Amino acid sequence: MNGNSPDNELAANRALWDARARAHGTTPNDMFYDVDSFLDGRQTLYGIELELAGDVTGQDVLHLQCHFGMDTLNWARLGARVTGVDFSSTAIVRARELAERAGLTADFVEADTQVLPSDLADRFDLVIATYGVLCWIGDLDAWMRGAAMALRAGGRLVLVDLHPVFQTLASYEPLMADWPYGGGEPQREAVTGTYADPDLPMSAQEVIQYPHSVGEIVTAAARAGMIIDRLGEHTEAEFDGRRILPQEPDGTYRFPFSDTFLPILYSLRAVSPRTDTR
């Protein structure tokens, strides 16, 4: 099997996320995943996805790339019936443990989000994926087809992610870009740490990420049969997923460029047609 095959790329990325699932939320310096405050009731969701999702009380929600389940379980706290999917077996084990500790009901499924199990078809009112999602997806069309497959007629996909412009940056000061804007070609690098706790020693691992432009993302959603209801490009964020931007006095983050700001995040809401055409 070719070392550059999709299967080997997936295995390399799964090894990284297995290691992160073992580490995240387990160290004193990890304020990104503060499990104790979550168990005390901390809400981990951000304003963008809450606004786009609306009231989820009594709805069936599928959370793609759920990691160890913290956000998934917060949707459950908001009244949804939730299912989380992740390709890391370690993450799924931890998610189930977290649900038990929190006293919350959730299903967690180990699966590649590019090949969702057929028993998830037509079951969900909302499919959601947020923050650090599509850069790990080699087959964007397959990911979107899976999301569309899981939705009931009239259901919604809500996707919030780092903006492809922001992802091109290597550093803000000095301003340097080292990543393509779109195209989907595999980008290989050795990763030695984690965003959740930069001081945590972790073995170097090769990972593969995939740059997708806004146009490619929207086109893939449309090709999967979904109707784009809303597309947002956000110049202000409640956190810096890259840890390279200066924090504003009000606690938010912006990407200054000349006398304006460039987008940090994008958000997409798409609707499955009420007359099912699949």
Salt bridges, closest charged atoms under 4 A:
GLU9 OE2 - ARG188 NH2 3.39
GLU51 OE2 - ARG230 NH1 3.07
ASP60 OD1 - ARG81 NE 2.77
ASP60 OD2 - ARG152 NH1 2.96
ASP122 OD1 - ARG278 NH2 2.72
ASP125 OD2 - ARG152 NH1 3.10
ASP141 OD1 - ARG223 NH2 3.00
GLU206 OE1 - ARG188 NH1 3.42
ASP229 OD2 - ARG269 NE 2.54
GLU233 OE2 - HIS163 NE2 2.76
GLU236 OE1 - ARG254 NH2 2.51
GLU248 OE1 - ARG254 NH1 3.80
ASP250 OD2 - ARG254 NH2 3.54
ASP276 OD2 - ARG278 NH2 3.33
